[in-house]
Amino acid sequence: MGLLKIMRIKTMSKKLDKINSIARKSGNSIIEEAKAQKQNRQWIKKSRKIAIHILSEIKRQKPNNGMSQKKLAEKMDVSPQYINKIVKGEENLTLETISRIEEVLGVELFNVDLPQSNMYVEPYKSDYQHITSPSKVQDGDRANFDNIIDFTSYNDSDDDKPSGTYG
């Protein structure tokens, strides 16, 4: 066997080893990706629904205000590539990101209903002679918790103020 033939066989052997190595690596990554998708199926499904909602809203707004993925990215101060990942349903979105998208597009992407509660706000009389009435948070109601204050303990002084409120 000639030297040239031996060199060709070694070169071919190295190339074949490299091809087999690449094939093994990509085969493993496909299997790993499938396992990850199976484990993350729930959030991926929700992420895709959100992506469809975002794309629909961009399309709906485009004739009115020129909305596009690029414009959404600019208004959110993120890269267009990031928005592209979102609209492909490939990004695990944080509540902060969802809120920013909702704000820019002026839509609600998802809603969290409050469970039925027996939360009551006791009536009280303030310095402004404004009397509040008790309210009950109902199933599905959106409560503004900034306005719900516990005034159950009152100061016995003549000024009728809730204790601990006015120093």
Buried (B, 14 or more C-beta within 10 A) or exposed (E): EEEEEEEEEEEEEEEEEEEEEEEEEEEEEEEEEEEEEEEEEEEBEBBBEBBEBBBEBBEEBEEEEEBBBEBBBBBBEBEBEBBBBBBEBEBEBEEEBBEBBBEBBEBEBEEEEBEEEEEEBBEBBBEEEEEBEEBEBEEEEEBEEEEEEEBEEBEEEEEEBBEEEEE
